[in-house]
């Protein structure tokens, strides 16, 4: 700004900025030391606290006349003079810096501290914030590569043997006023006398710029609304100060600008300070002394783990093991970095089950319970959508780095529903993030590593719509073993059709509709909102209620041997996990020995081929780390800093449940089949007369059908001849109504296969599925029905598989 004539108001502002640094030199000398430290660390930005600016200058009787308030409202008039005052101080008091590094123009001021009503989110940005300093908090979702922008060009005039300089200013320059306007960004080719000018690029001065996108925090976005975002511009030393996935608080001037590609104007936040926040997803709830006392009292109860797991989704009946695993997942293990090797502390869960077994409801509860939780589906997310991608900016054409769901959920929980619907290529992108806690992107010349340290809880349906207990988990879900091994715990959830279980489920669902206290997430979330309102109005918060007013399931749980005490409230469960998660327990010698002994036992058991066929997962070194994480999480549940043998026992029981999930599912299907057969014999015993009538009706219908289609049946070859896996079917036997029902079920299954992506189905899988729904169906009837459908050109059998025609 040398050589410019300043107005009286600008001179007063400039003198006020000089007086601010002069007062500091004569007083506390806080910023004198800060300037010295800044130059020692070779930094180029001095951070000023807003409280110091508010206390300086102005009339005490006149509100808003202090330097801090004037800076917030009129930043264009004050920031540039604060920059100039800083450069004058450095030039005067630090001559050694000027002699060594004369880049005074690269020195700037930044701001930090309390911004009051100017501390907002991207959703709260409005028109009245334009040309004012704001502090915006969010998540960086996209960054561009560094770009060089010319500040001053130097040109050689051969005719006069002299140099010419020209400065460039754009619409976002702080030097603009009624006298200084933006320049045309075109280098001159000739001077005023039409002499040729040669640009000396080596003598020109440049500065770096970078564009990023700051998005509203996902957990703060209203339900049903897309997260809002704001474009941010970094210059000089702020370039590359953050990467996608970082949570940051950015201070800057919210400015409008016009672009040749837009008829209207756009907005951008010109940053002057970036404050990287902790990886915690949200501000933690301030715990009152009463809350800490309640947490300590609860942790001393011997059944604390059962009490916490009982509070997980109480509106869902059963699922005790998955609920226990959810508590351990929320607590997590201990993250370690040893010898440049990262050991994750996040616990991953996989729920594999038949439809209508409340898998998605468990995921929704985790979404409400966790401070940071993102939800996605298998079909709705691609591989780059889960991890990260290199995209092209539609306006500038530059390559930008965009963060995916796993990066945005850093230090949180990622809920993936319909996990089985993901393609193989999309699942491959998750391998590194689930094990290493990072996402590496190497595309379009961009090499970057982003943090993806999140716990994953996924829900998957069997590929064929039902779970075939005679096959492995990988066959049912269609997942490779390399991905299954990254899940610490795996649960197979079957639809139990026994009479007792069905009656209890019906009673539980009806109870949910009769009462609304303590059985739905919505009511608990409403209570949490009421607590926040009390804090805002009265300035204080009441202690969190530990228990719900009543447990509507106590009587029924007593009959089932479940939790009969009072239910812990959702809000107390949240603050308990928040407090316990901070602990970092270490393994005791007894716990280490027990973990090692049990892992060796699992390995030796699975060494036998027979045991391997019955196991749901393979025991490998990752299983050993899973045992450590689960034991550590249970120690956190007790608020203990030492992992004891009792913690290992809980981890072993959960892991045993996962390892034996396949055999337990097979036993469950057998018990279900026996119960259904017994029920069928008791409730459906047709007399001989009705049986004979049904048989005669069936025979007459078959004869009429054979008379109408003699040529078509003769043209169909016998597909069962010469096929060792499918012997010729015996004659149809049994009740005619049951046979017709079984035939209808098989026809529906054939239609489902023809409309889906799976062109065929294994005969044994279909046989097992039909027997689970029709216990009275035997192998002879199944073969006869299948032969009938093949004769009608609806399907064919080859090499043990059924193909739809």
N, C-alpha and C positions, 0 to 999 in steps of 0.2 A: 504493500500500500504506500510505498515511498513515492513522494511527489504528488500525492493526492491532496486536495483541499477538503478538509473535514468540516462539517457543520458544527455549530455550537453544542448541539445535543450529543453528537458523536465524540467531540472533544471531552465532554463531561463524563461520558461513559468510559472512554479510554483512561481518563484520570482516575476514575473510581476503580477500575481494574488494576491500575498501577498501585493505588493506595492499599488494595487488598494484600498484595505481596509485601508492600512496605510495612504494613501493620504486623504481618507475620514475622518479618525480620526483627522488628523491635519488640515483639512479644514472645510467644511460645516457640517460635522458630521451627514449627512443625513442618512446614513445607520447605524450609531451607534444607532440613535433613532429608526430606523426601526427594528434593531435586538432586541432591548429592547422591543418594542411593540410586535414583533413576539413571544417572549418567554412569555410575559405577557398573551397573548391571547392563549397560548399553541398551537401555530402553528409550523410547521416544514419546512416552505419554505420561503426563502427571495427572494423577487421580485426585480430584478435589471433592471433599465431603460437602454435601448439601447443607448440613447443619452449620458448618463454618460459614458458608455463603449467606445463610439466613440470618446469622448473628452480626453480619457486617453491613454497615451503611444504612441509610434510610432514616426516616423519622419514627421514633418509637410510638408516637401518637397516631401515625398514619399507617394503617394496615396495608401490607403488600408493597411497601416502598423499599424493602431490603433488597440486597443484591441477589439473593437466592430466588425470590419471587419474580423479580424482573428478568432473571435469566430464564426461568421456566416459560414465561409468557412471551418474551421477545428474545429468543435465542440468537437470531441473525444479527442483532445489534450488540450482543455481549460476547459470544463465543470467540469471534475473530479477535476482539480486543484482549480477551484473556490469553489467547494464543500469543499475541504480540507482546503482552506484558511478560509472559513466561520467557520468551526469546530474549527480551531485554535483560532480564535477571541473569539468564545463563551467559549472555554475552558480557555482562559486567563482572560477574563473580566467578566465572569459570573460563578464563581465557585459555587455559590449556586445552579445554574441549574444543573451543573455536579454532585453535591453531591446528589441532589434529583432525577434527571432523567438523567442517564448516557447514554442515547440512542443518542450519537453524530452521529452515522452512519445514523440516520434517518433525519439529517439536509441536506437540498439541496437548491440550488438556482434555480430561475426561471427567465424568461425574459419577458419584456413587452416594448411597445413603437413602434417606427417606424422601420419597417423592409425593406422598400424599395422594390426592385424587389423580395425579398424573401417572401413577403406577397401575397399569391396566393390563388386560389380555387382548389378543388380536380381535376377539369378538366385540370388545367394548370400544374399539377405535371408531371415532366419528368425525364429522366434518369440522367440529370446533377444535379438534386436536391438531389441525393443520398448522404448520409453522410454529409449533410448540415442542418443547422437550418432553418426551414421554419415556417411561420405563416399561417395557413389555416383556413378559415372561412366557416361555413356551419351549417347544422342542424343534430343533433344527432338522428339517426333513430333506432339504436339497441344497447342494452347494455347487457352484460353477468353478471352473479352473481359473487360475489367476490371469488377469489381463493387465497389460501395460497401457497407461493413458498418458499422453504427452501433456506436460505442464508449460514448458517453455521451449520454443524452437529457435535454433541459431542458423543464420543464413550468411553465406559469403558473397560479397559483391565484388566481382573481379574488376569491374570498371573503376570503382573508387577504392579498391583494396581495403575494405573494411567489413566488419561483421554487423549484422542486424539481428536483434532479438525480438521475439513476439511471444506474449503470454496468452494462454488460452483459459477461458472460463466457460463452464457449462451452466445449465439452469440450477444445478445443485450447489454451486459455489457459494461460500459464505461471504464473499466480498461484494456481492451484488447489492446495489442500492439505486437511488434515483440518478446517480451520476455514472455508475459502472454497470454496464449491461453485458450479457453473455456475448462471447465472440463467435465468429464463424469458424468452425473447425476445419478450415481448409488452409493449407500452407501456402504462403505467397510464392509466386514464381518470378515476379518482377517488382521493382520498387516504384516509387512515385514518378521517377524519371524514365521508366521503362527499361531499366537495366536488369540484366538477368541475375537472379539470385539462385545460388546453389545451397541446398540444405545440407548442413553438417550434422548428420545423425549422431555422431559420437559426442558432440558438444551439447546436444539437447538434453533436457531434464525430463524425467518421467516419474510417475508414481503408480503403485499397484492398486488395482481395484478388484473386488470380488462381489458377486451377488449370491445371496443365500435366501432361503425361504424359512421363516419362523412360523410354526404352526401351533395352534392352541393345543394344550395338553389333552391327550385323548380322554383321560379320566374326568376332565372338567367339561367336556363337550356335552350339551344337553342331549337327552335321548331322542333319537329321530332326526338329529341335525348333523350336518357334516362339520368337522372341525374347521374353523376359520384360520386363515394364514395371512401373513404380511411379507412383502418383499423388503429385504434389508440390503444395504450397500455398505461394504467394508472398504476402507482405504488405508494405504500405507501399512503401519504396523499391525493393524487389526486383521489383515489378510491371513487366512489359514489358522485363525485362533480357535476354531471349532470345526467339528465334522458332523455329518448326519447322525442323528440319534442322540446328540448331546442336548441336555437341558440347560438352558441359558437364560439369563436376564440381560436384555440388551437395552442400553440407554442411547437415545439419539433424537434427532429432529425429524419429525414427521412432515415431509415436504411433498408438494405436488410438482409434476413436470409434464411436459407435452412431448409426444413422440411423433415422428413422421408417419408411423404405422397406425396411429390412433387419431381420430377426429377430436375426441375429448382428451382430458388429461388423466394421467395415472398418478399413483402415490407410491412413495418409497420412504423407508426409514433410514436416514443417513446416520450411521452409528458413530458414537465417539467413545463408547466403553462397552465391553462385553464381560459379564460376570458368569463364569461357568458354575452351575449349581451342583450340589451333591447328587449322586445317582439315585437317591431316594425319590420315589415317584411323587410325593406330595409332602406338604408340611405335616409333621407328625402332630398328633393330638397331644396337647399339653396335659400331662397326667397330674392330677391333684394328689395331695397326701392321702386323701381317702381312697383314691383309686389305687395307689401303690400299696396301701394296707390291704385292700381287698384282693389284689393280685398275689401278694405274699401269703395271705391266708388260704387262698384257693390252691396255690402251688403245693401246700403241705398236705393236702388231702391225698390219701393213697390211691383213689380212683380218679385222679385228675384227668388222665388221658381219656378214660371212658366218658367223663363229663363233657370234655371239650368235643369229642367226636359225636356225642349225642346231640349237641347243639348245631351240628352241620346238617342243613336241610332237613329239619324235623318233619316237614310235610311229605317227605319221601319215606316210604315204608321199607325197612330192611336195609341192605347194602352197608352192613356194619364195617366190613373190611375196607371198601372204597372210602368211606367217611373217615376212618382212621388214617388212611393214606393221605387224604386231603389235608388233614391237620399237620401231618409231618411235612407235606410239600410246602405249606404256607410258612412253616418254621424254617425249613431248609437246613442244610449242613453247614460246614465251615469251608469257605473258599481259601485255597492256599496257592502260593506261588513259591516253588522250590526249584532252585537250579534252572531258572528260566523255563520251568515247566508249570503250566497252569492246571490246577486240580479244581474242578468245578464243585460248587456246593449246592447247585440247583438240583431238585428232585423232579424227575419226569414220570408221569403216570399215563397209562393207556387203558381205556375201558372198551372192551369188546363185548358186545351183547346183542341180543335179538331186539327187534323193534318193540317200542312201548315198555322199556325197562328203565326209564327215567335217567338215561345217560345225559341227555341235553339239559335236563333240569339241574343235575349236579354241576354242570359247567356254568349254568346261569347263576347258581349260588356262589360259585367261586368268583364270578365276575363282580358280584355285589360285595363280597367280603374283602377281596384284595384291594389295597390302595391303588394299585396300577394293574389293570388287566385288560387285555385286548382280545377280541373275539374274531374268528374268521372261520371259513368253511373250506372243505376240500376242493369243491368245484369253484368257489369264489376267489381263490387265491392261486396264483401261479408261483413258480419257484422264485422268480425275482420279486414278486409281491410279498413273499414271506421274508426274504433276506435283504436284498438290495439290487439296484439296477443302475446302469449308466444310460441316461436318456439324452435326447437332443432338445435344447431350448427352442421352441417354435419361433421366437422373435429374433434371437441372435444367432441361432444355429450352433451354439457352443455345446459341448458335452457337459452334462450335469450329473451329479451323483445323488441318487434318491434312496432314502432309507425305506426298508420294508417293515413288516409287522413285528418280526423278531427283534429288529433293531430298536423300533419305537417302544417295545415292551421291555427294554433293558432294565434289570433289577425288579422286574415284575413277573406277571404270569401271562402266558399266551394260551388261550383256549381254542382248540381246533375241533370243530364238529365235522361229521362226515369225513373222517380222516381216510377212510377207504376209497373215497371218490377221487383222491389226488392221483395224478399221473406219476409214473416212475421218475420222469425227469424233474418234476417238482419236488419229490421227496428227497432226491439226491442233494438238493440245495440245503436241506436241513441237517445233514450229517455233521458238518463242521460246527454249526451253531449249537447243536444239542450237546456235543461232547466238549468242544474247546471254548464255547462261550463267545465266539467271534465269527464274523462274516468277512471273508476275503473276496474282493471283487477285482478282477483283472480283465478289463474290457476296454476297447477303444482307446488304448494307450493310458488308461487310468488304473493305477494300482493302489488299492486302499484296503484297510482292515477296519471294520466297524465292530463295536461291541454289541453282542447279542446275548447277554447273561440273563436269561429268563428261564423260568420253569415252564414246562410244556405239559398240559393235560389234554389229551386227545380222546375222542370218542369215535368208535368205528362200528359199523354194522357188518355182519358177515356178507360175503360177496353174493351168496345165493339167497339172501333174505332170512335164513335160519342158520343156526350154528350146528355144523356136522361134528359131533363129538368124537367120531372115529378118525377124524383127520386133525392135522396140526393147526396151530394158530396161524402160521404163515399161509397155509392153504385156505383157511376160512376168510382171512382178511386180505390176502393178496399182498402182504408186506414182506420185504426181504429180511432175512435174519440179521443183516448188518444194521438195519434200522431198529428192529425189535430189541436188539441188545443194548441200545441206548436208553431204553426205558427202564427205570429202576424197578417199577412194579407194574404188573399186568393183571387185569381182572377180567374174568369171563362171566358175564351176567346173562343168565338164562331166564326165560319166562316159565316160572314154576307153575304147572297146571294142576297141582294136587289140590284136593278139595279144601284142606285146612288152610293152605297158603292163599288160595283164591278168596276164601271167606274173609281172612284177615285183611287182605288188600282192599276188598270191597268195603269193609268196615272203616278202614283208614281213609279212603277217598271220600266216603260219605261224611266222616267226621270233619274233614277239611271244609266241606261245604256247609256244615252246620255251625261251625265256630270259626272266628277269624283271629283269635288271640294266640299269638305265639306259634302259628303254624305256617305263616307265609312270610316271604321276605319283605313284601311291600309294607306291612304294618311296622316291621322293625325299622325299615328305612325311614318311615314317617316319624317315628320316635326320635331317630337320630337328627332329623332336620329340625324338630322342635327344640332339641338341645342347643343347636347352633343359633336359633332365633333368640333364645334366652340369653345367650352369651352376647349377641349383638345389641340387645336392648338394655340389659342390666349391667353389661360389662363384666359379667362373671358366668361361670359354667357350673352347673350342678354336678355332683359325682355321678358316675355312670351306674345305672342300676345293674346289679349282678345277675339276678334271676328274673325270669318272667313271673307274672302274677300267678299263673297256674300251669300245670302240665296236663293237657287233655289226653295224653297218651299213656299216663302212668298206669291206669288200670289194665290196659291191653298189653303194655310192655311187661307187666308183672306176670301175666299168663305166658308170655314168650321168654321170660328170663332176661328181658332187656333192662334199660335204665328206667327206674321208677321214681327217681328223685326229681327235684325241680330242674327245669331247663335253664341253662345259661343264656342270657340275652345276647343278641348278635353284636350289640355295641360293646359289651364287655369282652366278648370273644375277640373282637377286633383289637382292642387296646391290650389284651393279654398277649396276643400274637406279636403286636408291635413291640411290647416290652421284652418278650422272651427271645425275639429274633436277634437282638443285639448281642446276646451271649455267644461266646466262642469256647465251647467245652473241649476238653482234651481227653484222649483215651487213657484209661487206667491200664495197668499191667494185666489185671484179670480180664478186662474187656477185650484187650488185644488178643490174649490167648484164646478166649472163647470164640472170637470172630474167626481166627485162623483155623481153629479146630473144626468149626462148623462148615467153613468153606471147603476144607479138605474132604469132609464127609460128603458134601454135595457133589464134589468132583468125582469122588470114588463111586458114588451111587450112579451117577450118569455115565460112568465108564462102561457100564453094561449096556448092551444094545437094547435090552428089554426096557430098562429104565429110561433110556433116551427117547424111546417111542412114546412114553407116557408123560414126558415133561413138556410144559408149555414153553419154556425158554431154555436156552443152553447156558450152562454155568461156565463163566469165563472170568478173567481178571476184573472186568467191569462189574461183575456181580459182587466181588469183594469190596470194591469202592462203594457200591450201593449199600452194602451192609453197614459200612462206616457212616455214610450219610444218614441212613435211617436211625442208627443208634444215636448219633449226635443230635438229630432233630428231637428224639424222645427225651434226651437229657435237657434240651432247651425247654421242653414242655414242663419239666419238673423244676425249672429255673436253677439247674445245677451246672456247675462249671467242670464237673468230672463225669465222664461217661462210665457208668457202672454196668455190672452184669445184667441187672434188670432191664436196662435200656437195650442191651443186645438181645435179650429174650424176646422183647416186643418186635424188634427188627427181624429176628429169625422167624417168628410166627407169621409175619406179613410176607416174608420172602418164601417161606414154605407154602403159603397159600397160593402164591404166584406160580411156583414151580409145579405144584400139584393141581393147578387149575384145570388141566385137561382131564386128568383122572377123576377129579371131583365132579366135573361136568358130566363125564360118562356115567358115574354112579348116580348123579341126580336124574339123568334121563332114564336110567333103569328103574329107579324108585318111582319116577313119574309114570312110566309105562305100567308098572305093576299096580299103582294106585288107580290109574284110569281103567285098566282091565277089570279090577275088582269092582269099581263103580259101575262099569258097563254091565257086568254080570248081575249086579243087584238091581239096577234101575231099568235095564232093557232086557227082558226075558220074554220074547214073543211066544205065544202059544203055537201049537203045531198047526192049527187051522190057518192062522194068519200067515204062517211061514209058507204053507202049501199054496195059498192064494197068491202070495207075492211071487213064488217060483213059477206058477202057471202064467201069470201076467208077463213075467220076464221072458219066458220061453216063447210065448205067442208074439211078443214084440220082436224078438230076434229072428223068428221065422219070417215075419213080414219084411224086416229089413233085408234079409238075404234074398227074398224074392224080388225086391225092387232093384237091387244092385248086384246081379250075378256076374256081369261082365267086369265090373270094376274090381271086385275081389279076386277074380281069377287072374287079372293083370298084375296084381301086386306080388312080387316075389317074397318068398319066406326068408326074411332077413335073419332069422335065428338059426338057419341051417349052417352048419360049419363054424358056428361061433361058440367057442368053448366057454367064454365068459357069460353066455346067456343061454341056458338050456331051453328046449322047447317048453312052452307053458303047459301046465296041466289044465284040465277042464275047470271051468269056473265053478266055485262052490260057495256056500254060505248064503246069508240073507240077501234077497234081491235089493232091498232098500240100501243096505250097507254097501253092496257092490256098486250101485248107481252113484252113491255119494262119493265113493273112492274114485270112480271114473271121472266124476265132475272135478274133483280136486286135481287129478292128474292133468285134465284138459286145461284147467286154469294155470297150472305150472308150465305147461307147454306154451300157452299163449304169452305168459310172462317172459319166457326165454326168447320167444320170437320177437318181442317188442324191445328187448334190452340189448345190451352190448355183448352179452355172452351167447355165442351161437350154439352151445351144447352144454350138457350137464352129465356128471358121472352117475351111472345107474345106482351105485351104492348110496350116493348122497341123496338122490331123489327117494330111494327106498327108505332111508332113515328119516327123511323129512315127513313122508306120508305116514310112517308108523308112529311118529311122535304126535301127530294130530289125529290119527285113526288107530288106536291101540289094537282094535279087533282085526286089523288087516294083516293077513299072513303072506308069506312069500308066494304061495300058489296064486292067490288072488291078484297080487301085484303083477306077476308075470302075465297072467291072463289079460288084465286090463291094458298093459303095455302092448301086448300082441294085437289087441283089438284096435288101438290107436294107430299102430303101424300098418294094419290092413287097410285103414281108411286114409292112408297117405298123409297122415298128420306128422309123423316122425319116422325115423329109422334108427337102427341100432348097429353100431360098428365099434369093435375093439373096446367093449365095455362102456361106451358112452352113447347118449341119446342125442341125436341131431334133429333139429326141427326142419321140416320140408316146407 
